[in-house]
């Protein structure tokens, strides 16, 4: 994330049903192993296997769990999860315009997450509201938000006169 000062931070969690499916799948895989349904494994091996599955599950949640948007001094920094391994930086100089919108995530992008093709991209976690950044080159970037008007205002305030001419 660099030395940029963060002016505003917004975090959007995945919806509860996504978490329920995720953890149900993890438990569904782990329980039979731990309960000894596979009689060829001794107890220590079963515990290590389930522990490994748990570590991987937590790592996946850290990398992919939710959407974080940071409004910084010279850019908007977007990343999935708590660790910013999957991220995108959008300098204010690349932004020609922005607006708070309501959209159809499934129809327009095929769902939530990092989506899109061509000149239209989306970084979303849930819901049907976003801030759309119109970028140089006639590109659009949808940033999902539970409070899009607030996010738009914070970007406008932070950017000042840094937007593309």
DOSE-543285 format. One record per atom (N, C-alpha, C): atom name; x negated, y, z; residue number from 1; residue in one letter. Coordinates in nm, 2 decimals. Layout:
<atoms>
['CA'; [X; Y; Z]; NUM; 'A'] ...
</atoms>
This chain:
<atoms>
['N'; [-0.08; -0.12; 0.00]; 1; 'X'] ['CA'; [0.00; 0.00; 0.00]; 1; 'X'] ['C'; [-0.09; 0.12; 0.00]; 1; 'X'] ['N'; [-0.21; 0.11; 0.03]; 2; 'X'] ['CA'; [-0.31; 0.22; 0.01]; 2; 'X'] ['C'; [-0.30; 0.32; 0.13]; 2; 'X'] ['N'; [-0.35; 0.44; 0.10]; 3; 'X'] ['CA'; [-0.36; 0.55; 0.20]; 3; 'X'] ['C'; [-0.24; 0.64; 0.19]; 3; 'X'] ['N'; [-0.14; 0.61; 0.10]; 4; 'X'] ['CA'; [-0.02; 0.69; 0.09]; 4; 'X'] ['C'; [0.05; 0.70; 0.22]; 4; 'X'] ['N'; [0.10; 0.82; 0.25]; 5; 'X'] ['CA'; [0.18; 0.84; 0.37]; 5; 'X'] ['C'; [0.32; 0.80; 0.33]; 5; 'X'] ['N'; [0.39; 0.72; 0.41]; 6; 'X'] ['CA'; [0.53; 0.68; 0.38]; 6; 'X'] ['C'; [0.62; 0.78; 0.45]; 6; 'X'] ['N'; [0.71; 0.84; 0.36]; 7; 'X'] ['CA'; [0.80; 0.94; 0.41]; 7; 'X'] ['C'; [0.93; 0.88; 0.45]; 7; 'X'] ['N'; [0.97; 0.77; 0.38]; 8; 'X'] ['CA'; [1.10; 0.70; 0.41]; 8; 'X'] ['C'; [1.08; 0.56; 0.38]; 8; 'X'] ['N'; [1.14; 0.47; 0.46]; 9; 'X'] ['CA'; [1.14; 0.33; 0.45]; 9; 'X'] ['C'; [1.28; 0.27; 0.45]; 9; 'X'] ['N'; [1.31; 0.19; 0.36]; 10; 'X'] ['CA'; [1.44; 0.12; 0.36]; 10; 'X'] ['C'; [1.43; -0.03; 0.34]; 10; 'X'] ['N'; [1.49; -0.10; 0.42]; 11; 'X'] ['CA'; [1.48; -0.25; 0.41]; 11; 'X'] ['C'; [1.62; -0.31; 0.38]; 11; 'X'] ['N'; [1.64; -0.39; 0.28]; 12; 'X'] ['CA'; [1.76; -0.46; 0.25]; 12; 'X'] ['C'; [1.74; -0.61; 0.26]; 12; 'X'] ['N'; [1.81; -0.67; 0.36]; 13; 'X'] ['CA'; [1.80; -0.81; 0.38]; 13; 'X'] ['C'; [1.88; -0.89; 0.27]; 13; 'X'] ['N'; [1.84; -1.01; 0.25]; 14; 'X'] ['CA'; [1.92; -1.10; 0.17]; 14; 'X'] ['C'; [2.05; -1.12; 0.24]; 14; 'X'] ['N'; [2.16; -1.15; 0.17]; 15; 'X'] ['CA'; [2.29; -1.18; 0.24]; 15; 'X'] ['C'; [2.28; -1.30; 0.33]; 15; 'X'] ['N'; [2.37; -1.30; 0.43]; 16; 'X'] ['CA'; [2.37; -1.41; 0.52]; 16; 'X'] ['C'; [2.38; -1.55; 0.46]; 16; 'X'] ['N'; [2.46; -1.56; 0.35]; 17; 'X'] ['CA'; [2.48; -1.69; 0.29]; 17; 'X'] ['C'; [2.35; -1.75; 0.23]; 17; 'X'] ['N'; [2.27; -1.66; 0.18]; 18; 'X'] ['CA'; [2.14; -1.70; 0.12]; 18; 'X'] ['C'; [2.05; -1.76; 0.23]; 18; 'X'] ['N'; [2.05; -1.69; 0.35]; 19; 'X'] ['CA'; [1.97; -1.75; 0.46]; 19; 'X'] ['C'; [2.03; -1.88; 0.51]; 19; 'X'] ['N'; [2.16; -1.89; 0.51]; 20; 'X'] ['CA'; [2.23; -2.02; 0.55]; 20; 'X'] ['C'; [2.19; -2.13; 0.46]; 20; 'X'] ['N'; [2.19; -2.11; 0.33]; 21; 'X'] ['CA'; [2.16; -2.21; 0.24]; 21; 'X'] ['C'; [2.01; -2.25; 0.25]; 21; 'X'] ['N'; [1.93; -2.15; 0.26]; 22; 'X'] ['CA'; [1.78; -2.17; 0.28]; 22; 'X'] ['C'; [1.75; -2.26; 0.40]; 22; 'X'] ['N'; [1.80; -2.22; 0.52]; 23; 'X'] ['CA'; [1.77; -2.29; 0.64]; 23; 'X'] ['C'; [1.84; -2.43; 0.64]; 23; 'X'] ['N'; [1.95; -2.44; 0.58]; 24; 'X'] ['CA'; [2.02; -2.57; 0.58]; 24; 'X'] ['C'; [1.94; -2.67; 0.49]; 24; 'X'] ['N'; [1.89; -2.62; 0.38]; 25; 'X'] ['CA'; [1.80; -2.70; 0.30]; 25; 'X'] ['C'; [1.68; -2.75; 0.37]; 25; 'X'] ['N'; [1.61; -2.66; 0.45]; 26; 'X'] ['CA'; [1.49; -2.69; 0.52]; 26; 'X'] ['C'; [1.53; -2.80; 0.63]; 26; 'X'] ['N'; [1.64; -2.78; 0.70]; 27; 'X'] ['CA'; [1.68; -2.87; 0.80]; 27; 'X'] ['C'; [1.72; -3.00; 0.74]; 27; 'X'] ['N'; [1.78; -3.00; 0.63]; 28; 'X'] ['CA'; [1.83; -3.12; 0.56]; 28; 'X'] ['C'; [1.71; -3.20; 0.51]; 28; 'X'] ['N'; [1.60; -3.14; 0.48]; 29; 'X'] ['CA'; [1.48; -3.21; 0.44]; 29; 'X'] ['C'; [1.40; -3.26; 0.56]; 29; 'X'] ['N'; [1.40; -3.18; 0.67]; 30; 'X'] ['CA'; [1.32; -3.21; 0.78]; 30; 'X'] ['C'; [1.38; -3.31; 0.88]; 30; 'X'] ['N'; [1.51; -3.31; 0.90]; 31; 'X'] ['CA'; [1.57; -3.39; 1.00]; 31; 'X'] ['C'; [1.55; -3.54; 0.97]; 31; 'X'] ['N'; [1.57; -3.59; 0.85]; 32; 'X'] ['CA'; [1.55; -3.73; 0.83]; 32; 'X'] ['C'; [1.41; -3.78; 0.85]; 32; 'X'] ['N'; [1.32; -3.69; 0.82]; 33; 'X'] ['CA'; [1.17; -3.73; 0.85]; 33; 'X'] ['C'; [1.15; -3.74; 0.99]; 33; 'X'] ['N'; [1.19; -3.63; 1.07]; 34; 'X'] ['CA'; [1.17; -3.63; 1.21]; 34; 'X'] ['C'; [1.24; -3.74; 1.29]; 34; 'X'] ['N'; [1.36; -3.77; 1.24]; 35; 'X'] ['CA'; [1.44; -3.87; 1.31]; 35; 'X'] ['C'; [1.39; -4.01; 1.28]; 35; 'X'] ['N'; [1.30; -4.02; 1.19]; 36; 'X'] ['CA'; [1.24; -4.16; 1.17]; 36; 'X'] ['C'; [1.32; -4.24; 1.07]; 36; 'X'] ['N'; [1.39; -4.18; 0.98]; 37; 'X'] ['CA'; [1.46; -4.26; 0.88]; 37; 'X'] ['C'; [1.37; -4.33; 0.79]; 37; 'X'] ['N'; [1.24; -4.28; 0.77]; 38; 'X'] ['CA'; [1.14; -4.34; 0.70]; 38; 'X'] ['C'; [1.05; -4.42; 0.80]; 38; 'X'] ['N'; [1.07; -4.54; 0.82]; 39; 'X'] ['CA'; [1.00; -4.62; 0.92]; 39; 'X'] ['C'; [0.86; -4.65; 0.90]; 39; 'X'] ['N'; [0.81; -4.61; 0.78]; 40; 'X'] ['CA'; [0.67; -4.63; 0.75]; 40; 'X'] ['C'; [0.58; -4.53; 0.81]; 40; 'X'] ['N'; [0.63; -4.42; 0.86]; 41; 'X'] ['CA'; [0.55; -4.31; 0.91]; 41; 'X'] ['C'; [0.55; -4.31; 1.07]; 41; 'X'] ['N'; [0.44; -4.30; 1.13]; 42; 'X'] ['CA'; [0.44; -4.29; 1.28]; 42; 'X'] ['C'; [0.49; -4.15; 1.32]; 42; 'X'] ['N'; [0.52; -4.14; 1.45]; 43; 'X'] ['CA'; [0.58; -4.01; 1.50]; 43; 'X'] ['C'; [0.49; -3.89; 1.47]; 43; 'X'] ['N'; [0.36; -3.90; 1.49]; 44; 'X'] ['CA'; [0.27; -3.79; 1.47]; 44; 'X'] ['C'; [0.27; -3.74; 1.33]; 44; 'X'] ['N'; [0.27; -3.84; 1.23]; 45; 'X'] ['CA'; [0.28; -3.80; 1.09]; 45; 'X'] ['C'; [0.41; -3.73; 1.06]; 45; 'X'] ['N'; [0.52; -3.78; 1.12]; 46; 'X'] ['CA'; [0.65; -3.71; 1.10]; 46; 'X'] ['C'; [0.65; -3.57; 1.15]; 46; 'X'] ['N'; [0.59; -3.55; 1.27]; 47; 'X'] ['CA'; [0.59; -3.42; 1.33]; 47; 'X'] ['C'; [0.50; -3.32; 1.24]; 47; 'X'] ['N'; [0.39; -3.37; 1.19]; 48; 'X'] ['CA'; [0.30; -3.29; 1.11]; 48; 'X'] ['C'; [0.37; -3.26; 0.98]; 48; 'X'] ['N'; [0.44; -3.35; 0.92]; 49; 'X'] ['CA'; [0.52; -3.33; 0.80]; 49; 'X'] ['C'; [0.62; -3.22; 0.81]; 49; 'X'] ['N'; [0.70; -3.23; 0.92]; 50; 'X'] ['CA'; [0.80; -3.13; 0.95]; 50; 'X'] ['C'; [0.74; -3.00; 0.98]; 50; 'X'] ['N'; [0.63; -3.00; 1.06]; 51; 'X'] ['CA'; [0.56; -2.87; 1.08]; 51; 'X'] ['C'; [0.51; -2.81; 0.96]; 51; 'X'] ['N'; [0.46; -2.88; 0.86]; 52; 'X'] ['CA'; [0.42; -2.83; 0.74]; 52; 'X'] ['C'; [0.53; -2.77; 0.66]; 52; 'X'] ['N'; [0.65; -2.84; 0.66]; 53; 'X'] ['CA'; [0.76; -2.78; 0.59]; 53; 'X'] ['C'; [0.81; -2.65; 0.65]; 53; 'X'] ['N'; [0.80; -2.65; 0.79]; 54; 'X'] ['CA'; [0.83; -2.52; 0.86]; 54; 'X'] ['C'; [0.74; -2.41; 0.83]; 54; 'X'] ['N'; [0.61; -2.44; 0.82]; 55; 'X'] ['CA'; [0.51; -2.33; 0.78]; 55; 'X'] ['C'; [0.54; -2.28; 0.64]; 55; 'X'] ['N'; [0.57; -2.37; 0.55]; 56; 'X'] ['CA'; [0.59; -2.33; 0.41]; 56; 'X'] ['C'; [0.72; -2.24; 0.41]; 56; 'X'] ['N'; [0.82; -2.29; 0.48]; 57; 'X'] ['CA'; [0.95; -2.21; 0.49]; 57; 'X'] ['C'; [0.93; -2.07; 0.54]; 57; 'X'] ['N'; [0.85; -2.06; 0.65]; 58; 'X'] ['CA'; [0.83; -1.92; 0.70]; 58; 'X'] ['C'; [0.75; -1.84; 0.60]; 58; 'X'] ['N'; [0.65; -1.90; 0.54]; 59; 'X'] ['CA'; [0.57; -1.83; 0.44]; 59; 'X'] ['C'; [0.66; -1.78; 0.32]; 59; 'X'] ['N'; [0.75; -1.86; 0.28]; 60; 'X'] ['CA'; [0.84; -1.82; 0.17]; 60; 'X'] ['C'; [0.93; -1.70; 0.22]; 60; 'X'] ['N'; [0.98; -1.71; 0.34]; 61; 'X'] ['CA'; [1.06; -1.60; 0.39]; 61; 'X'] ['C'; [0.98; -1.47; 0.40]; 61; 'X'] ['N'; [0.85; -1.48; 0.44]; 62; 'X'] ['CA'; [0.76; -1.36; 0.45]; 62; 'X'] ['C'; [0.74; -1.30; 0.31]; 62; 'X'] ['N'; [0.72; -1.39; 0.21]; 63; 'X'] ['CA'; [0.69; -1.34; 0.08]; 63; 'X'] ['C'; [0.81; -1.29; 0.00]; 63; 'X'] ['N'; [0.93; -1.36; 0.02]; 64; 'X'] ['CA'; [1.04; -1.33; -0.06]; 64; 'X'] ['C'; [1.16; -1.27; 0.02]; 64; 'X'] ['N'; [1.16; -1.26; 0.15]; 65; 'X'] ['CA'; [1.27; -1.23; 0.23]; 65; 'X'] ['C'; [1.31; -1.08; 0.23]; 65; 'X'] ['N'; [1.40; -1.04; 0.15]; 66; 'X'] ['CA'; [1.45; -0.91; 0.15]; 66; 'X'] ['C'; [1.37; -0.81; 0.06]; 66; 'X'] ['N'; [1.42; -0.69; 0.05]; 67; 'X'] ['CA'; [1.36; -0.59; -0.04]; 67; 'X'] ['C'; [1.33; -0.47; 0.05]; 67; 'X'] ['N'; [1.20; -0.42; 0.04]; 68; 'X'] ['CA'; [1.16; -0.30; 0.11]; 68; 'X'] ['C'; [1.12; -0.20; 0.01]; 68; 'X'] ['N'; [1.17; -0.07; 0.03]; 69; 'X'] ['CA'; [1.15; 0.04; -0.06]; 69; 'X'] ['C'; [1.08; 0.14; 0.03]; 69; 'X'] ['N'; [0.96; 0.19; -0.01]; 70; 'X'] ['CA'; [0.89; 0.29; 0.06]; 70; 'X'] ['C'; [0.88; 0.42; -0.03]; 70; 'X'] ['N'; [0.93; 0.53; 0.02]; 71; 'X'] ['CA'; [0.92; 0.65; -0.06]; 71; 'X'] ['C'; [0.79; 0.72; 0.00]; 71; 'X'] ['N'; [0.69; 0.73; -0.09]; 72; 'X'] ['CA'; [0.56; 0.78; -0.04]; 72; 'X'] ['C'; [0.53; 0.92; -0.11]; 72; 'X'] ['N'; [0.41; 0.97; -0.08]; 73; 'X'] ['CA'; [0.38; 1.11; -0.13]; 73; 'X'] ['C'; [0.38; 1.12; -0.28]; 73; 'X'] ['N'; [0.33; 1.02; -0.35]; 74; 'X'] ['CA'; [0.32; 1.04; -0.50]; 74; 'X'] ['C'; [0.39; 0.93; -0.57]; 74; 'X'] ['N'; [0.46; 0.84; -0.50]; 75; 'X'] ['CA'; [0.53; 0.73; -0.57]; 75; 'X'] ['C'; [0.63; 0.66; -0.49]; 75; 'X'] ['N'; [0.71; 0.57; -0.55]; 76; 'X'] ['CA'; [0.80; 0.48; -0.49]; 76; 'X'] ['C'; [0.73; 0.34; -0.49]; 76; 'X'] ['N'; [0.72; 0.28; -0.38]; 77; 'X'] ['CA'; [0.66; 0.15; -0.37]; 77; 'X'] ['C'; [0.76; 0.05; -0.32]; 77; 'X'] ['N'; [0.78; -0.06; -0.41]; 78; 'X'] ['CA'; [0.89; -0.15; -0.38]; 78; 'X'] ['C'; [0.82; -0.29; -0.36]; 78; 'X'] ['N'; [0.86; -0.37; -0.26]; 79; 'X'] ['CA'; [0.81; -0.50; -0.25]; 79; 'X'] ['C'; [0.91; -0.60; -0.19]; 79; 'X'] ['N'; [0.90; -0.72; -0.22]; 80; 'X'] ['CA'; [0.98; -0.83; -0.16]; 80; 'X'] ['C'; [0.91; -0.88; -0.03]; 80; 'X'] ['N'; [0.99; -0.92; 0.06]; 81; 'X'] ['CA'; [0.94; -0.98; 0.19]; 81; 'X'] ['C'; [0.87; -0.88; 0.28]; 81; 'X'] ['N'; [0.81; -0.94; 0.38]; 82; 'X'] ['CA'; [0.73; -0.86; 0.48]; 82; 'X'] ['C'; [0.59; -0.83; 0.43]; 82; 'X'] ['N'; [0.54; -0.92; 0.35]; 83; 'X'] ['CA'; [0.40; -0.91; 0.30]; 83; 'X'] ['C'; [0.42; -0.86; 0.15]; 83; 'X'] ['N'; [0.36; -0.75; 0.12]; 84; 'X'] ['CA'; [0.38; -0.69; -0.01]; 84; 'X'] ['C'; [0.30; -0.76; -0.13]; 84; 'X'] ['N'; [0.32; -0.89; -0.14]; 85; 'X'] ['CA'; [0.25; -0.96; -0.24]; 85; 'X'] ['C'; [0.32; -0.94; -0.38]; 85; 'X'] ['N'; [0.45; -0.94; -0.38]; 86; 'X'] ['CA'; [0.52; -0.91; -0.50]; 86; 'X'] ['C'; [0.57; -0.77; -0.49]; 86; 'X'] ['N'; [0.51; -0.68; -0.57]; 87; 'X'] ['CA'; [0.54; -0.53; -0.55]; 87; 'X'] ['C'; [0.54; -0.46; -0.69]; 87; 'X'] ['N'; [0.59; -0.34; -0.68]; 88; 'X'] ['CA'; [0.58; -0.25; -0.80]; 88; 'X'] ['C'; [0.57; -0.11; -0.74]; 88; 'X'] ['N'; [0.48; -0.03; -0.81]; 89; 'X'] ['CA'; [0.46; 0.11; -0.78]; 89; 'X'] ['C'; [0.51; 0.19; -0.89]; 89; 'X'] ['N'; [0.59; 0.29; -0.86]; 90; 'X'] ['CA'; [0.64; 0.38; -0.96]; 90; 'X'] ['C'; [0.60; 0.52; -0.92]; 90; 'X'] ['N'; [0.50; 0.58; -0.99]; 91; 'X'] ['CA'; [0.46; 0.72; -0.97]; 91; 'X'] ['C'; [0.57; 0.81; -1.00]; 91; 'X'] ['N'; [0.58; 0.92; -0.93]; 92; 'X'] ['CA'; [0.68; 1.02; -0.96]; 92; 'X'] ['C'; [0.66; 1.08; -1.10]; 92; 'X'] ['N'; [0.54; 1.08; -1.14]; 93; 'X'] ['CA'; [0.51; 1.14; -1.28]; 93; 'X'] ['C'; [0.57; 1.05; -1.39]; 93; 'X'] ['N'; [0.61; 0.93; -1.36]; 94; 'X'] ['CA'; [0.68; 0.84; -1.46]; 94; 'X'] ['C'; [0.83; 0.85; -1.45]; 94; 'X'] ['N'; [0.88; 0.92; -1.36]; 95; 'X'] ['CA'; [1.03; 0.93; -1.34]; 95; 'X'] ['C'; [1.08; 1.06; -1.41]; 95; 'X'] ['N'; [1.18; 1.03; -1.50]; 96; 'X'] ['CA'; [1.24; 1.14; -1.57]; 96; 'X'] ['C'; [1.37; 1.18; -1.51]; 96; 'X'] ['N'; [1.44; 1.09; -1.44]; 97; 'X'] ['CA'; [1.56; 1.12; -1.37]; 97; 'X'] ['C'; [1.60; 1.00; -1.28]; 97; 'X'] ['N'; [1.70; 1.03; -1.19]; 98; 'X'] ['CA'; [1.75; 0.92; -1.10]; 98; 'X'] ['C'; [1.89; 0.95; -1.06]; 98; 'X'] ['N'; [1.96; 0.85; -1.03]; 99; 'X'] ['CA'; [2.10; 0.86; -0.99]; 99; 'X'] ['C'; [2.14; 0.74; -0.91]; 99; 'X'] ['N'; [2.24; 0.77; -0.82]; 100; 'X'] ['CA'; [2.30; 0.66; -0.74]; 100; 'X'] ['C'; [2.41; 0.60; -0.82]; 100; 'X'] ['N'; [2.42; 0.47; -0.83]; 101; 'X'] ['CA'; [2.52; 0.40; -0.91]; 101; 'X'] ['C'; [2.58; 0.28; -0.85]; 101; 'X'] ['N'; [2.69; 0.24; -0.90]; 102; 'X'] ['CA'; [2.75; 0.11; -0.86]; 102; 'X'] ['C'; [2.74; 0.03; -1.00]; 102; 'X'] ['N'; [2.70; -0.09; -0.99]; 103; 'X'] ['CA'; [2.67; -0.17; -1.11]; 103; 'X'] ['C'; [2.72; -0.31; -1.09]; 103; 'X'] ['N'; [2.71; -0.40; -1.19]; 104; 'X'] ['CA'; [2.75; -0.54; -1.18]; 104; 'X'] ['C'; [2.63; -0.62; -1.19]; 104; 'X'] ['N'; [2.57; -0.66; -1.07]; 105; 'X'] ['CA'; [2.44; -0.73; -1.08]; 105; 'X'] ['C'; [2.45; -0.87; -1.15]; 105; 'X'] ['N'; [2.55; -0.94; -1.14]; 106; 'X'] ['CA'; [2.56; -1.07; -1.21]; 106; 'X'] ['C'; [2.57; -1.05; -1.36]; 106; 'X'] ['N'; [2.66; -0.96; -1.40]; 107; 'X'] ['CA'; [2.69; -0.93; -1.54]; 107; 'X'] ['C'; [2.57; -0.86; -1.61]; 107; 'X'] ['N'; [2.51; -0.77; -1.54]; 108; 'X'] ['CA'; [2.41; -0.69; -1.60]; 108; 'X'] ['C'; [2.27; -0.75; -1.59]; 108; 'X'] ['N'; [2.24; -0.82; -1.49]; 109; 'X'] ['CA'; [2.11; -0.88; -1.47]; 109; 'X'] ['C'; [2.10; -1.03; -1.44]; 109; 'X'] ['N'; [2.22; -1.09; -1.43]; 110; 'X'] ['CA'; [2.22; -1.23; -1.40]; 110; 'X'] ['C'; [2.20; -1.27; -1.25]; 110; 'X'] ['N'; [2.22; -1.17; -1.16]; 111; 'X'] ['CA'; [2.21; -1.19; -1.02]; 111; 'X'] ['C'; [2.11; -1.09; -0.95]; 111; 'X'] ['N'; [2.06; -1.13; -0.84]; 112; 'X'] ['CA'; [1.98; -1.04; -0.75]; 112; 'X'] ['C'; [1.83; -1.09; -0.76]; 112; 'X'] ['N'; [1.74; -1.01; -0.70]; 113; 'X'] ['CA'; [1.60; -1.04; -0.70]; 113; 'X'] ['C'; [1.53; -0.95; -0.80]; 113; 'X'] ['N'; [1.42; -1.00; -0.85]; 114; 'X'] ['CA'; [1.35; -0.92; -0.96]; 114; 'X'] ['C'; [1.40; -0.97; -1.09]; 114; 'X'] ['N'; [1.48; -0.89; -1.15]; 115; 'X'] ['CA'; [1.55; -0.93; -1.27]; 115; 'X'] ['C'; [1.53; -0.83; -1.39]; 115; 'X'] ['N'; [1.58; -0.87; -1.50]; 116; 'X'] ['CA'; [1.58; -0.77; -1.61]; 116; 'X'] ['C'; [1.49; -0.82; -1.73]; 116; 'X'] ['N'; [1.51; -0.75; -1.84]; 117; 'X'] ['CA'; [1.44; -0.78; -1.96]; 117; 'X'] ['C'; [1.44; -0.65; -2.04]; 117; 'X'] ['N'; [1.34; -0.64; -2.13]; 118; 'X'] ['CA'; [1.33; -0.52; -2.21]; 118; 'X'] ['C'; [1.31; -0.40; -2.13]; 118; 'X'] ['N'; [1.38; -0.30; -2.16]; 119; 'X'] ['CA'; [1.36; -0.17; -2.09]; 119; 'X'] ['C'; [1.45; -0.15; -1.96]; 119; 'X'] ['N'; [1.52; -0.26; -1.92]; 120; 'X'] ['CA'; [1.61; -0.25; -1.80]; 120; 'X'] ['C'; [1.56; -0.36; -1.70]; 120; 'X'] ['N'; [1.52; -0.31; -1.59]; 121; 'X'] ['CA'; [1.47; -0.40; -1.48]; 121; 'X'] ['C'; [1.55; -0.37; -1.35]; 121; 'X'] ['N'; [1.55; -0.47; -1.26]; 122; 'X'] ['CA'; [1.62; -0.45; -1.13]; 122; 'X'] ['C'; [1.54; -0.52; -1.02]; 122; 'X'] ['N'; [1.52; -0.45; -0.91]; 123; 'X'] ['CA'; [1.47; -0.51; -0.79]; 123; 'X'] ['C'; [1.58; -0.49; -0.69]; 123; 'X'] ['N'; [1.65; -0.60; -0.65]; 124; 'X'] ['CA'; [1.76; -0.60; -0.56]; 124; 'X'] ['C'; [1.76; -0.71; -0.47]; 124; 'X'] ['N'; [1.84; -0.70; -0.36]; 125; 'X'] ['CA'; [1.85; -0.81; -0.26]; 125; 'X'] ['C'; [2.00; -0.85; -0.24]; 125; 'X'] ['N'; [2.09; -0.75; -0.25]; 126; 'X'] ['CA'; [2.23; -0.79; -0.24]; 126; 'X'] ['C'; [2.31; -0.66; -0.28]; 126; 'X'] ['N'; [2.44; -0.69; -0.29]; 127; 'X'] ['CA'; [2.53; -0.58; -0.31]; 127; 'X'] ['C'; [2.54; -0.53; -0.46]; 127; 'X'] ['N'; [2.61; -0.42; -0.48]; 128; 'X'] ['CA'; [2.63; -0.37; -0.62]; 128; 'X'] ['C'; [2.60; -0.22; -0.63]; 128; 'X'] ['N'; [2.52; -0.17; -0.54]; 129; 'X'] ['CA'; [2.48; -0.03; -0.54]; 129; 'X'] ['C'; [2.33; -0.02; -0.55]; 129; 'X'] ['N'; [2.29; 0.08; -0.62]; 130; 'X'] ['CA'; [2.14; 0.10; -0.65]; 130; 'X'] ['C'; [2.11; 0.24; -0.68]; 130; 'X'] ['N'; [1.99; 0.28; -0.68]; 131; 'X'] ['CA'; [1.94; 0.40; -0.74]; 131; 'X'] ['C'; [1.87; 0.36; -0.87]; 131; 'X'] ['N'; [1.91; 0.42; -0.98]; 132; 'X'] ['CA'; [1.85; 0.40; -1.11]; 132; 'X'] ['C'; [1.75; 0.50; -1.14]; 132; 'X'] ['N'; [1.63; 0.46; -1.16]; 133; 'X'] ['CA'; [1.52; 0.55; -1.20]; 133; 'X'] ['C'; [1.51; 0.54; -1.35]; 133; 'X'] ['N'; [1.53; 0.66; -1.42]; 134; 'X'] ['CA'; [1.50; 0.66; -1.56]; 134; 'X'] ['C'; [1.36; 0.70; -1.58]; 134; 'X'] ['N'; [1.28; 0.61; -1.64]; 135; 'X'] ['CA'; [1.14; 0.62; -1.66]; 135; 'X'] ['C'; [1.10; 0.67; -1.80]; 135; 'X'] ['N'; [0.98; 0.72; -1.81]; 136; 'X'] ['CA'; [0.93; 0.76; -1.94]; 136; 'X'] ['C'; [0.93; 0.63; -2.03]; 136; 'X'] ['N'; [0.95; 0.66; -2.16]; 137; 'X'] ['CA'; [0.96; 0.55; -2.25]; 137; 'X'] ['C'; [1.11; 0.49; -2.26]; 137; 'X'] ['N'; [1.20; 0.57; -2.21]; 138; 'X'] ['CA'; [1.34; 0.53; -2.21]; 138; 'X'] ['C'; [1.37; 0.40; -2.13]; 138; 'X'] ['N'; [1.30; 0.37; -2.02]; 139; 'X'] ['CA'; [1.31; 0.25; -1.94]; 139; 'X'] ['C'; [1.40; 0.29; -1.82]; 139; 'X'] ['N'; [1.46; 0.18; -1.76]; 140; 'X'] ['CA'; [1.54; 0.20; -1.64]; 140; 'X'] ['C'; [1.50; 0.10; -1.54]; 140; 'X'] ['N'; [1.49; 0.14; -1.41]; 141; 'X'] ['CA'; [1.46; 0.06; -1.30]; 141; 'X'] ['C'; [1.57; 0.07; -1.20]; 141; 'X'] ['N'; [1.64; -0.03; -1.17]; 142; 'X'] ['CA'; [1.75; -0.03; -1.06]; 142; 'X'] ['C'; [1.68; -0.08; -0.93]; 142; 'X'] ['N'; [1.69; 0.00; -0.83]; 143; 'X'] ['CA'; [1.64; -0.03; -0.70]; 143; 'X'] ['C'; [1.76; -0.05; -0.61]; 143; 'X'] ['N'; [1.79; -0.18; -0.57]; 144; 'X'] ['CA'; [1.91; -0.21; -0.48]; 144; 'X'] ['C'; [1.90; -0.14; -0.35]; 144; 'X'] ['N'; [2.01; -0.09; -0.30]; 145; 'X'] ['CA'; [2.01; -0.02; -0.17]; 145; 'X'] ['C'; [2.15; -0.03; -0.10]; 145; 'X'] ['N'; [2.15; -0.04; 0.03]; 146; 'X'] ['CA'; [2.28; -0.03; 0.10]; 146; 'X'] ['C'; [2.32; 0.11; 0.12]; 146; 'X'] ['N'; [2.22; 0.21; 0.10]; 147; 'X'] ['CA'; [2.25; 0.35; 0.11]; 147; 'X'] ['C'; [2.18; 0.42; 0.00]; 147; 'X'] ['N'; [2.24; 0.41; -0.12]; 148; 'X'] ['CA'; [2.17; 0.46; -0.24]; 148; 'X'] ['C'; [2.16; 0.61; -0.24]; 148; 'X'] ['N'; [2.27; 0.68; -0.19]; 149; 'X'] ['CA'; [2.26; 0.83; -0.19]; 149; 'X'] ['C'; [2.15; 0.88; -0.11]; 149; 'X'] ['N'; [2.13; 0.82; 0.01]; 150; 'X'] ['CA'; [2.02; 0.86; 0.10]; 150; 'X'] ['C'; [1.89; 0.83; 0.03]; 150; 'X'] ['N'; [1.87; 0.71; -0.03]; 151; 'X'] ['CA'; [1.75; 0.68; -0.10]; 151; 'X'] ['C'; [1.72; 0.78; -0.21]; 151; 'X'] ['N'; [1.82; 0.81; -0.29]; 152; 'X'] ['CA'; [1.80; 0.91; -0.39]; 152; 'X'] ['C'; [1.76; 1.04; -0.34]; 152; 'X'] ['N'; [1.82; 1.09; -0.23]; 153; 'X'] ['CA'; [1.79; 1.22; -0.17]; 153; 'X'] ['C'; [1.64; 1.22; -0.12]; 153; 'X'] ['N'; [1.60; 1.11; -0.06]; 154; 'X'] ['CA'; [1.46; 1.10; -0.01]; 154; 'X'] ['C'; [1.36; 1.10; -0.12]; 154; 'X'] ['N'; [1.39; 1.03; -0.23]; 155; 'X'] ['CA'; [1.30; 1.03; -0.35]; 155; 'X'] ['C'; [1.29; 1.17; -0.40]; 155; 'X'] ['N'; [1.41; 1.24; -0.42]; 156; 'X'] ['CA'; [1.41; 1.38; -0.48]; 156; 'X'] ['C'; [1.33; 1.47; -0.39]; 156; 'X'] ['N'; [1.35; 1.46; -0.26]; 157; 'X'] ['CA'; [1.28; 1.55; -0.16]; 157; 'X'] ['C'; [1.13; 1.52; -0.17]; 157; 'X'] ['N'; [1.09; 1.40; -0.16]; 158; 'X'] ['CA'; [0.95; 1.36; -0.16]; 158; 'X'] ['C'; [0.88; 1.40; -0.29]; 158; 'X'] ['N'; [0.94; 1.38; -0.40]; 159; 'X'] ['CA'; [0.88; 1.40; -0.53]; 159; 'X'] ['C'; [0.87; 1.55; -0.56]; 159; 'X'] ['N'; [0.96; 1.63; -0.51]; 160; 'X'] ['CA'; [0.95; 1.78; -0.54]; 160; 'X'] ['C'; [0.94; 1.80; -0.69]; 160; 'X'] ['N'; [0.83; 1.86; -0.74]; 161; 'X'] ['CA'; [0.82; 1.89; -0.88]; 161; 'X'] ['C'; [0.73; 1.79; -0.95]; 161; 'X'] ['N'; [0.71; 1.67; -0.90]; 162; 'X'] ['CA'; [0.62; 1.57; -0.96]; 162; 'X'] ['C'; [0.68; 1.49; -1.07]; 162; 'X'] ['N'; [0.81; 1.50; -1.09]; 163; 'X'] ['CA'; [0.88; 1.42; -1.19]; 163; 'X'] ['C'; [0.82; 1.45; -1.33]; 163; 'X'] ['N'; [0.84; 1.36; -1.42]; 164; 'X'] ['CA'; [0.79; 1.38; -1.56]; 164; 'X'] ['C'; [0.87; 1.49; -1.62]; 164; 'X'] ['N'; [0.80; 1.57; -1.70]; 165; 'X'] ['CA'; [0.87; 1.68; -1.77]; 165; 'X'] ['C'; [0.96; 1.64; -1.88]; 165; 'X'] 
</atoms>
